[in-house]
């Protein structure tokens, strides 16, 4: 047995059993034709080698992660174009997973966790989509033109450690962040009062809120990092009209062209954040740790991950997004005359 580091691609046909029930002979004929006309040429072009085929999929290996991921992308685009041009009622659709890992070769086959992770990633992929591991992403992140979304760490069946999962974003990909508030805090009808209290370290400033929160997340942007002197800022938003300071007042500092932050002038505790452009956003965001009961709030997403520090590894399954993906931040920075997201940092503003 020989061990080696390889990029592994696992593909599987979506709804194979249903296709076979509908037309078994016709389905097999279409799969074979698709393999010969579309899949095999793409694999050959990217120097991939098929190690195993099944009725509903195949396993291939590459010496390059870039070749493996680009091959997966090209296969999916080829299949979509073929389905459109032939106008098939039941087109063949694949899910694909790609991983980089250690494998064992034996009798012209490969085994090991590297293969197992790729298979689990395939199962996570959207129909017609591609999921890749963090190990693969590190090799391709500056070499693949197609956008790639960060899905966070996932616990995969029979895999000992959580795996950092990324998704290739095609034009028809389903939105990943549909449930993430990311500064675009939701509107809600308050049915009952819920008193929340908090304050600064020295007690000079205290606040209370009489309505439930409208969103909570962990922000990794450079503004938040610098304002609190920490790698990330976990904050929770409340309606501004429901928030009042019961002792003292925060001192306000305009931290950027679009927002200002309140802090205690005595002890320096960061207390709140609000957007000031293009107009009052209607909410105040408080660092969760300033609440008297910080365990009462749980973040539901990560934002500003373009600035997440490489040595800070957070293994959860919360959705992630870059600041540039927030419609409200796009609007705010445009109102400030700065539409280029690359300039949305305290080092450049």
Secondary structure, 3 states (H helix, E strand, C coil): CEEEEEEEEEEEECCHHHHHHHCHHHHHHHHHHHHHHHHHHHHHHCCCEEEEEECCEEEEEECCHHHHHHHHHHHHHHHHHHHHHHCCCCCCCEEEEEEEEEEEEECCEEECHHHHHHHHHHHHCCCCCEEEEHHHHHHHCCCCCCCEEEEEEECCCCCCCCEEEEEECCCCCCCCCCCCCCCCCCCCCCCCCCCEEEECCCCCCEEEECCCCCEEEEECCHHHHHHHCCCCEEEEEEEHHHEEEEECCCEEECCCCCEEEEECCCCCCEEEEEECCCCCCCEEEEEHHHECCHHHCCCCEEECHHHCCCCCCCCCCCEECCHHHCHHHHHHHHHCCCCCHHHCCCCCC
